[in-house]
Amino acid sequence: MKFIPHKYQEYAIQKILDTPAVGLFLEMGLGKTVITLTALDILLYDMFDTAKILIIAPLRVAENTWSRESQKWDHLKHLKISKILGSRKQREQALRAEADLYIINRENVEWLVSYYGNKWPFDTVVIDELSSFKSSSAKRFRALRRVRPMINRIIGLTGTPTPNGLMDLWSQIYLLDQGERLGKTITGFRDRYFIPGARSGHIIYDWKAKKESETAIFEKISDICISMKADDWIEMPECIDNIVPVVLSPDAKTKYKKLERDLLLPMVDADIVANTAAVLSNKLLQLANGAAYDENRGVQEIHNAKLDALEDILEAANGHSVLVFYNFKHDLERIHKRFPQCRILRKGVDGNKDIADWNDGKIELLAVHPASAGHGLNLQDGGNVIVWFGLTWSLELYQQANARLYRQGQQRSVIIHHLVAEDTIDEDVMEALQTKAAGQEALMAAVKARIEKVRGS
């Protein structure tokens, strides 16, 4: 296929060529991969400005997306790619191969840095999904930080640089400019731009950005980062959000309410912190979906209302492919039992075949965990219907998962069905997603509100 870049893509390519350390904060669907590959090809073969290139990506993206994208475009088909994946022996063999681009999953960054030590060979590094390096205490960040002085060019790609707030930016920008713009330490950054929020004694649980911080931070990084939204640059088909109310039978509703009360009643006078809220929320979401793990990891079934709703959607789809997102293993098992034709997105080579079959229209129902489809999977050729069997509090995960179908190249309106069990925590999650307030604070607020409701009942 011939690549005819949009104006914004031409601008982004030139930005990479002109800026040794650059962050491309491009919304999903704008073509970050082809932009970057095109720039790397120019740096390698036209400008001779780089010798050895490393791409760091989520595992499934490392396995599939970059190689698939390079073979899609005529001007990139000559690029040789070596995937540093698999066993230690396979990774070492891949490092010895002659290639233009070396691709590794982010979980093996620490190993790679240790493998080379002070003889780090990659003068150019691409971090696909830079926001996965948002934690300054993570091993992958610390490892890459050690070799950053030996990297001449670095490109950070993400559509969501601040999934949990401005605090996430420090480590990402540090990897780009080694602390030149936002400071050398996370402590200095925090003290400069934030004030303490909730605390317990001397422990501060969160920090609130000062009023002027967002403008000041973005001005600081504006020379090396560009941010673009899809709606501003490309015409996309319509995206239709559809809430499917799932009504529980009287027996199922009574059972749900009893289990919810049994779960929350002991917490009435407890101090609810983030970890506790997450555990309680997960249990409540399981109940809303129709089943939950008991204390022996057995599965206690409560209702099949969401399975019935999914069956209605499949029938209405009339043979067209449907992508369903699930949260829990028992949800997947129940979906597969009800719908034997359901294909489960696998890992590795098998997963690549699943992706190809989906895009070829050979799969009627594909079940995917949103964390496995968060970044880089191009599924827009295979269908336009999404069903959220179980909802998520992560707005970033939710948006990234939807973007597997609603992205550049999609030819049809995308319909996103949300199965929302009435009078359950599903309604709280759906409201948070709709107002883009989903996250830890919304989760804690919802759980506390339900505990108060139990107290008053």
N, C-alpha and C positions, 0 to 999 in steps of 0.2 A: 504494500500500500504506500502511495506517495504521501509524504508528510507536507502539508501546507499549513504552516503555523498561523494561529491567530495573532493579532497585534500584541496581546498581552503575553503570549508565549515567546514572541520575538524579544520583547522587553525583558522577560525573565531569563532567557538564554543569555542575552547580552550582560545582564546583571551578574550572572555566574562568571562570565569571561572577564569582567572588569573588576570583580571583588574577590580577593583571595579567601575571605571568610564571609560567607553569606547565609542568611536564613530565608528560606522561601516559605512563608506562611500562606499557602495557597489552599483554599477550601477544596473539599472533595469534588472530584470530577473535572478539575481544571488541567489535568495532564501533567502532574509533577514528574512522573517517571520519564515520559518522552522528552520533556524539557531538559531534564538533567542528563539523560543519555545523549541528546544532541549536543549539549555543551561539552560533555566529556569527550565525545568523538572529535570535536573541534580542537579541544585542548591537546588531545593525543596526536592527531594526524595533520592538523593545519597549523596550529601555533607551536607544537612541540614543547608545551609548557608543563607537561606532567609525564611521569614515566611509569608509575605503578599506582593503581587505583583500588581502593577498598570500599565496598558498599556494605554497610551494616543495616540489617532489616529484621523485622519480625520473621519468625521461622517460615511460615507458609509463604510470605512474600519473597523471602530469599529463595525458597524452593521453586517458585512458579512465576511470579509477576515480572521480575526484571528480564529474565530470559524470554518469556512470552512476548513482552513488549518490544524487545530488541529484534525479534523475528517478525514482528508485525509490520515494521516500517522498512521500506526499501533502503533508505540511507543508513540503516543501523545493522543490517543483516551480517555485515562483515565482522562485527565485534565478537571476539572470543570471550566466553564467560567461564570461569571456574568457580564452582560452588563449594565452599569450605564447610561442609555439612557431614553429619553422620558420625562414625566412630573416630577415635583419635587417628588411627591409621588412614582412614579415608580423608580426614581433614589435612593431614600432613602431605598426603599424595596430591591433593588439590592445590596446596601451596606451592608445590614443586612444578606444577603444570605451567606451560606457557599460555598466558591469557592477557587480554586487555583489561578485564574487570574481574576482581575477586570478590565474591559475595559470601558474607558470613551472617549467621543469626546472632542477635544481640546477646543471647545467653552465653555465647562462647567468646565474647570480647575479652573477658578477663583471662581466659586461657591463651588467646592469641597474643596479648601483651606479654604474658609470662613466657610464652614460647620464643619470642624474639628478643626479649630483654632490651638492651641498649642498641640492638641492631634492627630497630623498627624500619621496614623497607618501604612503607606506603607513604608517598609524598602527597597524595590526595585521598581524602576520606569523605564519603557521603554517608550521612546518618539519615536513613529513611525512617520517619516517625521520630523526630527529635524529641518530642514530648515524653517519650519513654525513658529519656535521660533526665527527667525533671527532678529526681531525688538526688541531692548532693551527698547523701550517705550511702547510696547504692554502690555495689561493687563495680558494676559496669561503668558508672560515671568515674569512679576513682581510678579505674584501670586506664580509661581513655585520657583522663587528665594527665596521667604520668607521661604519656607519649605525645601529648598535644604539641609540645615545643618542636617535635621532629616532623610535624605535618605542615606542609607549605600551603595547601589549599584544603578548605573544609566547607562542605555544603550541608546544611541542616534543612530537612523537609518535614513539614507538618501542616495540618489544617487546623489543629487545635493547640496552640502553644501554651495556653493557660487554662487547662481543663478544670483546675480547682482553685484558680485565682492567680494573682500576679506573682505570688511567691514562687510559683513553678518556673518562672522565667530565668531566675539567676543561674542555675546550673547549665541550662541550655545555652544561654548567651555566653557563659564562661567558656564552654567548649568552642565557641566561635572565636572569641576575641581574647581569651585568657584573662578576663577580668578587667579589661580596659574601660568598659563603659559602665558596668553595674557594680564594679568593685571586686577585689580579690577574694573576699570571704562572704559566705551566706549571712554571717552575723552582722557584718557591716552593711550589707544590702538591707537586711531586715530592720536594723536600727535607723537607717536613713529614710526608708519609705513606709514603715508600718508602725502601728501602735498595738500594745497588748490587748487581746480580746478576752475570751472566757479563760478562767484559771481555777485551779484547785490548790490552795496554798501557794507554794512557790512555783508550781508547774503551770505553764501557760499552754492551753490547748490549741488556741488559734490566734492569729494576728490579723488585724484589720488594716487595710491600706489607708494611708492618709488621703485626704480629699484631693490633693494635687498630684498624687503619686502616679496614677495611670498616664496622665499627659506627660509628666516628667520622664517616666521610664521609656515610653514610646518615642519621645524626642531623642533620648540618648541612643537608642538602637536603630533609628530610622535610616542611617546611612548604610547599614549592612543588612537590613531586613526589609522585605517587601511583603505586604499583606493584600490578598485579593479574595473577593467573594464571587462565587459562580454566577449569582444573579446579576452582577454588574458587568459580566463579560460575555456570557453565552446564553443563548435562548434554549431553555430546557422545557421538555413537556411538563404537563401539570403533575403535581404530587398531591394525591388525595389522602388525607388522614381520615380514617373511619374507626370510630369506637363501636365495638360490638358488645352491647350489654349482655352479660352472661348471668341469667337468673337461676339461682339455686332452688332446688325443690325444698319444700318445708322441712323434710327430714334432714337434707344436706345442710340447710341453713342452721337448723338447731344444733347439729353436730359441729359445724364450723364454730358457732358462737360459744359452745361449751369448751372446745379445744382452745379457742382464743382466750377465753376467760381463765382457763387453767394455766395457760402460759403466762399471762400478764399479771394475774392477781398477786403472785409472790413478789412482783416488782413495784408494787404500789408505793412503798416507802423507800425504795432503793435509789441510789444515785446513778442515773442513766448516763453513761459515757458512750463514746462512739462505738467501741468494740461490742459493748452489750447491746446497743441499739441495732447494730448490724446483724447480730445473731438472732435477736427477736424478729427483726424484719424478714430475714431469710425464712424463718419458720412460718411466719404469717403468709408470706408469698407462696410457700409450698402448699399451705392449706387452701389458699385461694385458687391455686392451679388444680387442686383435686386430690392431692396425696401428700404424705409427709413421712419422713424417717422417724421411727420410734427409737427408744433408748438402745435397742439392740441392732440398729441399722436396718431393721426390717421396714417394709413400706406399708403404711396404713392408708388405704384408699378411703376418700371421703365423698367424692362425687365425680361424675363424668361429664359435667356440663360443658367444660371447655373442649373436650373431645367431640362432643355433639356439635358445638359451634364450628369447630374446624371442619367437620364433615360437611356441614352446610356450605361452607366457603369453597371446599373442593368441588362439591357438586355444581355450584354456581360457576366455578372456573371452567367447567365443561372441557376438561382435558388439558387446559393451559397450565404451564408450570407454575408451581407455588413454592416460595421459599419461606420456611417456618423457623423462627428463632425460639429456642427453648432455654431454660435456665438450669434445671436440675436433671440428674441422670435418670431418676424415676419418671420424670416427664417424658424424656426421650423413649424410655422403654414402653411407656403406655401409648405414646403416639405410634411407635413402630408396631405394637401389638394390634392396635385398631386399624392401622393402615400399612399392611405388609409391603405395599409398593414403595414405601418411603425409603429413600436413599439417605444414608448418613455421611456427611462430608468427612472423609478420612484424611490421614496425614501422608506426607511423602509422595511417592510416585502414584499410589492409589488415589490420593487426593487430587493430584493433577488430572488424572483420568476423570474423576468426578466433576471437576470444573469444566473440562472439555465437553463431557457428556451433557452437562447442564446447559452450556452455551450453544450446544447443537440441538437443544430441545428434546433430549432423550430422557429427561427425568421429570416425572409428574410432580413429585413432592420431595424436596431436599431439606433435610433437617440440619441446622447449623447452630452451634453455640455462638452467641455474639462475640465472645472473646476470641474465637477462632476466625472470625470474619471482620475483625475490627479495622484492619488496614490492608489496603493494596489488592484485595481480590476483585477482579473484574468479572462480574456476573450479569452485566446489563444486557448481553446478547441473548440470554436464555429465558427471560421472563420479566414480568412487571407487577407481580403480586407478592406482597410480603404479609405474613401473619406473625404477630408477636403472641405466642402461646403463653409465655411468662414475661412480665415486664422487668425492667432494670432501673435502678436508681442512678446509674451512671449516664449522664447526658452525653458525654463524649462517646461512650460505647454505643449508645442508642443511635446517634447521628452517623457514626462511622459504619455501623451495621446497615443502616438504611441506604447508605451511599454505595453499597455493593450493587444495587440496581438503579438507584436514582443518581446517575452520573453521566458525564459526557459520553455520547454514543447511544444512549437509551432513546429509542424511537417512539415509545408509547407512554401514555400517562401511567405513572406508578401509583398503585393503590396499596396503602399500608393499613392493614386491619389490626386493631388492638383488642384482644380478648380481655375484657374487664369484668371480673366477678363483682356483682353488685353488693354494696354494703360490706366490702372487705378493704384491705390495705391497697388492693389494686387501684381503687379510686384515688387514693392519695398519691400514688406513683404517677398515675396518668395526669393528674392535675399539675404535678411538679414538672413533668415532661412538656406539657403544653405551654407552661409559663417559663420554660427554660430555667427552672429553679431546682432541678433535680441535682442531688449530690448529698454529701454527708449531713449538712445542716437540715435539709428538707427531710431526710430519713429520720434523724433524731427527733425533729419536731412531730412527725407523723406518729412515731412510736410513743412518744410522751403523751400525745393527744389521745391515743387509744388506751393507754394506761389510765389516764384521767377518766375516760369514759367507763372503764371497768370499775374504777373507784366509785363512781356515781350511780352505777346500776344496782 
